[in-house]
Every structure is written in C-alpha cells, then in structure tokens.
Amino acid sequence: TFNGIKFKWLVETHKNESNDIQMHNYDFVTFKDDKTYILTMVTFSYAFDTVKHLFDKIASSFTLLN
C-alpha cells in the first residue's frame, strides 16, 4: 500500500532482444474507478538489488489524481 492505494506487484525477468542481456521488470498494478494503473520500472538484472530501493521510492510517490 502506497498513499492509501493498494497495489499488486510483480518482478519479471526477460532477455533484451537487442543484446541478449538479462533484464528485470518491477511492475506495480492497481485498479480504481474502472481504470487500471500500471507503473513499470526496468533495469539490468545484475543491478536490480542495487536500485530496488529507488524503485520503491518512486512507487511510494505515486498518487492517483481525480
């Protein structure tokens, strides 16, 4: 929960098609007033543990405007 908004989150890995480097997607999903909101952040897999706290900080600043 960020700013009173409940999110589901997903960490997904895939290989970048251009250079075959392993990547991590960190996705936050919520639903409000018949709309789905998805916040996606991506980094190299080797850097995910280093930047995850920054992704969490970004996600925690997310607000839904009326």
C-alpha positions as CSV (number, residue, x, y, z in Angstrom):
1,T,0.0,0.0,0.0
2,F,1.3,3.4,-1.0
3,N,-0.5,6.7,-0.2
4,G,-3.6,4.6,0.8
5,I,-3.6,2.8,-2.6
6,K,-3.4,-1.0,-2.6
7,F,-1.1,-2.3,-5.3
8,K,-0.2,-5.8,-6.5
9,W,3.4,-6.1,-7.6
10,L,5.3,-8.4,-9.9
11,V,9.0,-8.9,-10.6
12,E,9.5,-10.3,-14.1
13,T,12.8,-11.3,-15.9
14,H,13.4,-11.4,-19.6
15,K,16.3,-11.1,-22.1
16,N,16.7,-7.9,-24.0
17,E,16.1,-8.7,-27.7
18,S,18.7,-6.3,-28.9
19,N,21.7,-7.5,-26.9
20,D,20.6,-10.7,-25.1
21,I,21.2,-9.1,-21.6
22,Q,19.0,-10.3,-18.7
23,M,16.6,-7.6,-17.5
24,H,14.2,-7.2,-14.5
25,N,10.8,-5.5,-14.8
26,Y,9.3,-4.3,-11.5
27,D,5.6,-3.7,-12.0
28,F,3.0,-2.2,-9.7
29,V,-0.6,-2.5,-10.6
30,T,-3.8,-1.0,-9.1
31,F,-7.4,-0.6,-10.1
32,K,-9.7,2.4,-9.3
33,D,-12.9,3.8,-10.8
34,D,-12.9,1.2,-13.7
35,K,-9.3,2.1,-14.7
36,T,-6.2,0.0,-14.4
37,Y,-2.9,1.8,-13.5
38,I,0.4,0.1,-14.2
39,L,3.8,1.5,-13.1
40,T,6.7,-0.4,-14.7
41,M,10.4,0.1,-14.0
42,V,13.1,-1.8,-15.7
43,T,16.8,-2.4,-15.0
44,F,19.6,-4.9,-15.8
45,S,19.1,-8.0,-13.7
46,Y,22.6,-7.6,-12.1
47,A,21.6,-4.1,-10.9
48,F,18.1,-4.9,-9.5
49,D,19.1,-5.4,-5.9
50,T,21.1,-2.1,-6.0
51,V,18.2,0.0,-7.5
52,K,15.2,-1.7,-6.0
53,H,15.1,0.8,-3.1
54,L,14.9,3.6,-5.7
55,F,12.0,1.8,-7.5
56,D,10.2,1.5,-4.2
57,K,10.7,5.2,-3.5
58,I,9.3,6.1,-7.0
59,A,6.3,3.8,-6.4
60,S,5.7,5.3,-3.0
61,S,5.3,8.7,-4.6
62,F,2.6,7.5,-6.9
63,T,-0.8,9.2,-6.5
64,L,-4.0,9.0,-8.4
65,L,-5.4,12.3,-9.5
66,N,-9.2,12.8,-9.8
